[in-house]
């Protein structure tokens, strides 16, 4: 009886707040996916992101508050490619939400529409570091993939909420047009950085580099997820001098100590780039992510101090 009263009360509040309509409840694993969902869902979706913008999405605690959000979700959109493998199964299991069973319309793997990069060949084991056997999961750092994922989300929320399918389609059309215009502008600005070589901390920037025409010469990590030792750092200094590597790119959640040390020893520019929406205060929307990244990369091309 108590549970029934709670459900009725929740529905009454929803009807009062929305003038007779309840928003589709969407939980996303990342802020990037949340931003894309809001872009195409607008006022008809209520979106909650589990991993916050400042967090490394590989490492998220399965908090009871997150489980409650997943329990109430009509749709769960996740990045896939094992980005959330350490915590998402715990949330789904704990939530016991029948709408989120494998193969159901309430569970959406956003990676299904992108071309995957860095799929390892042969057997994968822990000696190779934190390898993603299905491919690199950081595909939303190519804005073209963001458009593909927005289409996927718009289609799915249209299926779950057919009364507003036309609204979602119209919002998607506007988003696609806006992104096409902005991608053209970013690509023009990136011409100054074509063929620039970077040192990266982790394999975060693979998709960005493929889109932007940037070469990632090496990684600060000896292996994915494995911190560097003194010998590896010394070899990187030598490589940077030999190849003229002018910049070091860290994600906003990466530790900075080794990157700062390499920058000081080599004279290279240290870039701390946003790897997610809401990483910094000026990265509130998906397009803001690339405005900030492109602006930072331009400083390398211009040699700006």
C-alpha positions as CSV (number, residue, x, y, z in Angstrom):
1,X,0.0,0.0,0.0
2,X,2.8,2.4,0.9
3,X,4.6,1.7,-2.4
4,X,1.4,2.3,-4.3
5,X,0.9,5.7,-2.6
6,X,4.4,6.6,-3.4
7,X,3.9,5.9,-7.1
8,X,0.7,7.9,-7.2
9,X,2.4,10.8,-5.5
10,X,5.3,10.8,-7.9
11,X,3.0,10.7,-10.9
12,X,0.9,13.5,-9.5
13,X,4.0,15.7,-9.0
14,X,5.1,14.9,-12.6
15,X,1.8,15.8,-14.0
16,X,1.7,19.1,-12.1
17,X,5.3,19.9,-13.2
18,X,4.8,19.2,-16.8
19,X,1.2,20.3,-17.4
20,X,-0.1,16.7,-17.8
21,X,2.9,15.0,-19.4
22,X,5.7,13.0,-17.7
23,X,9.2,13.4,-19.2
24,X,11.0,10.3,-20.4
25,X,13.5,9.4,-17.7
26,X,16.9,8.8,-19.2
27,X,20.1,7.8,-17.3
28,X,23.4,8.0,-19.2
29,X,26.7,6.8,-18.0
30,X,28.6,9.9,-19.1
31,X,28.0,13.7,-19.4
32,X,28.8,13.5,-23.1
33,X,25.9,11.1,-23.6
34,X,23.7,13.3,-21.4
35,X,24.4,16.3,-23.5
36,X,23.6,14.5,-26.7
37,X,20.3,13.2,-25.1
38,X,19.3,16.7,-24.0
39,X,20.2,18.1,-27.4
40,X,17.7,15.8,-29.2
41,X,15.2,15.3,-26.3
42,X,14.8,18.8,-25.1
43,X,12.0,19.4,-22.6
44,X,10.5,15.9,-23.1
45,X,13.4,14.1,-21.4
46,X,14.7,14.1,-17.8
47,X,18.4,13.2,-18.1
48,X,20.8,12.1,-15.3
49,X,24.5,11.3,-15.9
50,X,26.2,8.9,-13.6
51,X,29.9,9.7,-14.2
52,X,30.4,13.5,-13.7
53,X,32.4,15.6,-16.0
54,X,35.4,15.9,-13.7
55,X,35.6,12.1,-13.2
56,X,37.6,9.4,-15.1
57,X,34.7,7.3,-16.4
58,X,36.7,4.1,-16.1
59,X,36.5,4.5,-12.3
60,X,33.1,5.2,-10.8
61,X,31.8,3.9,-7.5
62,X,28.5,2.1,-7.7
63,X,26.7,4.3,-5.2
64,X,23.2,3.6,-3.9
65,X,22.0,6.9,-5.3
66,X,23.1,5.8,-8.8
67,X,21.3,2.5,-8.4
68,X,18.1,4.4,-7.5
69,X,18.4,6.5,-10.6
70,X,18.9,3.4,-12.8
71,X,15.9,1.8,-11.0
72,X,13.6,4.6,-12.2
73,X,15.0,4.9,-15.7
74,X,12.9,4.4,-18.8
75,X,16.2,4.3,-20.8
76,X,19.8,3.7,-20.0
77,X,22.3,4.9,-22.6
78,X,25.9,3.7,-22.1
79,X,29.2,4.3,-23.9
80,X,30.1,0.6,-24.3
81,X,33.4,-0.9,-25.4
82,X,33.9,-1.8,-21.7
83,X,34.4,1.8,-20.6
84,X,32.0,1.2,-17.7
85,X,32.8,-2.5,-17.2
86,X,34.0,-2.0,-13.6
87,X,30.7,-0.4,-12.4
88,X,27.8,-0.4,-14.8
89,X,26.9,-4.1,-14.3
90,X,26.7,-3.5,-10.6
91,X,24.3,-0.6,-11.1
92,X,22.0,-2.6,-13.5
93,X,22.0,-5.6,-11.2
94,X,21.3,-3.5,-8.1
95,X,18.5,-1.5,-9.8
96,X,16.5,-4.6,-10.9
97,X,14.7,-2.6,-13.5
98,X,12.8,-4.8,-15.9
99,X,13.0,-2.2,-18.6
100,X,16.8,-2.6,-18.8
101,X,17.1,-6.3,-19.5
102,X,19.6,-7.2,-22.4
103,X,17.9,-6.8,-25.8
104,X,15.2,-4.5,-24.4
105,X,14.4,-1.0,-25.9
106,X,15.4,0.5,-22.5
107,X,19.1,-0.4,-22.8
108,X,21.1,1.4,-25.5
109,X,24.8,0.8,-26.3
110,X,25.9,4.0,-28.1
111,X,29.0,2.4,-29.6
112,X,27.0,0.3,-32.0
113,X,26.9,3.1,-34.6
114,X,30.6,4.1,-34.6
115,X,33.6,2.7,-36.4
116,X,35.8,1.3,-33.7
117,X,39.5,2.1,-33.6
118,X,42.4,0.2,-31.9
119,X,40.7,-3.2,-31.8
120,X,43.5,-5.5,-30.5
121,X,44.7,-8.4,-32.6
122,X,45.2,-11.8,-31.0
123,X,44.8,-12.7,-27.4
124,X,44.4,-10.0,-24.7
125,X,45.6,-10.4,-21.2
126,X,46.5,-8.3,-18.1
127,X,50.2,-8.2,-19.0
128,X,49.3,-5.8,-21.8
129,X,47.8,-3.3,-19.3
130,X,44.2,-2.1,-19.3
131,X,43.3,-3.1,-22.9
132,X,39.8,-2.7,-24.2
133,X,39.3,-5.9,-26.3
134,X,36.4,-4.4,-28.3
135,X,38.2,-1.3,-29.3
136,X,39.1,2.2,-27.9
137,X,36.0,3.6,-26.1
138,X,36.8,7.3,-26.4
139,X,34.9,7.6,-29.7
140,X,32.9,10.7,-28.7
141,X,36.1,12.8,-28.9
142,X,35.4,12.8,-32.7
143,X,32.5,15.2,-33.2
144,X,31.3,13.2,-36.2
145,X,30.7,10.3,-34.0
146,X,28.6,12.5,-31.7
147,X,26.3,13.2,-34.6
148,X,25.9,9.4,-35.2
149,X,25.1,8.8,-31.6
150,X,22.6,11.6,-31.4
151,X,20.8,10.0,-34.3
152,X,20.7,6.7,-32.4
153,X,19.4,8.3,-29.3
154,X,16.7,10.3,-31.1
155,X,15.5,7.1,-32.8
156,X,15.4,5.2,-29.5
157,X,13.6,7.9,-27.5
158,X,11.2,8.3,-30.4
159,X,10.4,4.5,-30.1
160,X,9.9,4.8,-26.3
161,X,7.9,8.0,-26.5
162,X,6.1,8.0,-29.9
163,X,3.9,10.9,-29.0
164,X,7.0,13.2,-29.3
165,X,8.8,11.3,-32.0
166,X,8.3,14.3,-34.4
167,X,9.8,16.7,-31.8
168,X,12.8,14.5,-31.4
169,X,13.3,14.2,-35.2
170,X,13.1,18.0,-35.5
171,X,15.6,18.6,-32.7
172,X,17.9,16.1,-34.3
173,X,17.7,17.9,-37.7
174,X,18.6,21.1,-36.0
175,X,21.5,19.5,-34.0
176,X,22.9,17.9,-37.2
177,X,22.8,21.3,-39.0
178,X,24.5,23.1,-36.1
179,X,27.2,20.4,-35.8
180,X,27.9,20.3,-39.6
181,X,28.5,24.1,-39.5
182,X,30.7,23.9,-36.4
183,X,32.7,20.9,-37.6
184,X,33.5,22.8,-40.8
185,X,34.8,25.7,-38.7
186,X,36.8,23.5,-36.4
187,X,38.4,21.7,-39.4
188,X,39.4,25.0,-40.9
189,X,41.1,26.1,-37.7
190,X,42.8,22.7,-37.3
191,X,44.7,23.1,-40.6
192,X,47.4,25.0,-38.7
193,X,48.0,21.9,-36.5
194,X,47.9,19.2,-39.2
195,X,50.8,16.7,-38.8
196,X,51.6,18.0,-35.4
197,X,53.1,15.3,-33.1
198,X,51.9,15.0,-29.6
199,X,52.8,12.9,-26.6
200,X,49.7,11.7,-24.8
201,X,49.2,10.3,-21.3
202,X,46.7,7.6,-22.2
203,X,44.9,6.4,-25.3
204,X,42.2,9.0,-24.8
205,X,42.8,11.0,-28.0
206,X,42.9,8.3,-30.7
207,X,39.6,9.4,-32.3
208,X,40.4,13.1,-31.9
209,X,43.7,12.6,-33.6
210,X,42.2,10.7,-36.5
211,X,39.7,13.5,-37.1
212,X,42.1,16.4,-36.5
213,X,45.0,15.0,-38.5
214,X,47.3,15.0,-35.4
215,X,50.0,12.3,-34.8
216,X,50.2,10.7,-31.3
217,X,53.9,9.8,-31.2
218,X,53.9,7.9,-27.9
219,X,52.3,7.7,-24.4
220,X,53.4,8.6,-20.9
221,X,51.9,5.4,-19.6
222,X,54.2,2.5,-20.3
223,X,51.1,0.4,-21.0
224,X,47.5,1.4,-20.8
225,X,46.7,2.0,-17.1
226,X,50.4,1.4,-16.0
227,X,52.2,4.4,-14.6
228,X,55.6,5.3,-16.2
229,X,58.9,4.4,-14.7
230,X,62.1,6.5,-14.8
231,X,63.6,4.6,-17.8
232,X,60.4,5.1,-19.8
233,X,60.3,8.8,-19.0
234,X,63.9,9.2,-20.0
235,X,63.3,7.5,-23.3
236,X,60.4,9.9,-23.9
237,X,62.6,12.9,-23.4
238,X,65.0,11.5,-26.0
239,X,62.2,10.8,-28.4
240,X,60.8,14.3,-28.0
241,X,64.1,15.8,-28.8
242,X,64.8,13.6,-31.8
243,X,61.3,14.0,-33.4
244,X,60.6,17.6,-32.4
245,X,57.5,16.7,-30.4
246,X,56.1,20.1,-29.3
247,X,53.2,19.3,-27.0
248,X,52.0,16.9,-24.3
249,X,48.3,16.2,-24.1
250,X,46.6,15.1,-20.8
251,X,43.0,14.6,-20.2
252,X,41.6,16.8,-17.4
253,X,41.4,13.8,-15.0
254,X,44.9,12.5,-15.7
255,X,47.7,13.0,-13.0
256,X,49.9,15.8,-14.1
257,X,53.2,15.1,-12.3
258,X,54.9,13.2,-15.1
259,X,53.5,15.4,-17.8
260,X,54.8,18.5,-16.1
261,X,58.3,16.9,-15.6
262,X,58.5,16.0,-19.3
263,X,57.4,19.5,-20.3
264,X,60.1,21.1,-18.2
265,X,62.8,18.8,-19.5
266,X,61.8,19.0,-23.1
267,X,60.4,22.5,-23.5
268,X,57.2,21.1,-24.9
269,X,53.8,22.7,-24.2
270,X,51.6,20.9,-21.7
271,X,48.0,20.8,-22.7
272,X,45.3,19.8,-20.2
273,X,42.4,19.1,-22.5
274,X,38.7,18.5,-21.5
275,X,37.9,14.9,-22.3
276,X,34.2,15.2,-21.4
277,X,31.3,17.7,-21.2
278,X,31.4,19.5,-17.9
279,X,35.1,18.9,-17.4
280,X,35.5,22.7,-17.1
281,X,33.1,25.5,-16.5
282,X,33.2,26.6,-20.1
283,X,32.4,23.1,-21.4
284,X,28.7,22.9,-20.7
285,X,27.5,21.4,-24.1
286,X,28.9,18.8,-26.5
287,X,30.0,21.5,-29.0
288,X,31.8,23.4,-26.2
289,X,34.1,20.4,-25.8
290,X,35.5,20.9,-29.3
291,X,35.6,24.7,-29.1
292,X,37.9,24.3,-26.1
293,X,40.0,21.5,-27.5
294,X,40.5,23.2,-30.9
295,X,41.4,26.5,-29.2
296,X,44.1,24.7,-27.1
297,X,45.5,22.8,-30.1
298,X,45.7,26.1,-32.0
299,X,48.2,27.4,-29.5
300,X,50.6,24.6,-30.5
301,X,50.2,25.4,-34.2
302,X,50.8,29.1,-33.6
303,X,53.6,28.5,-31.1
304,X,51.7,30.7,-28.7
305,X,53.2,30.8,-25.2
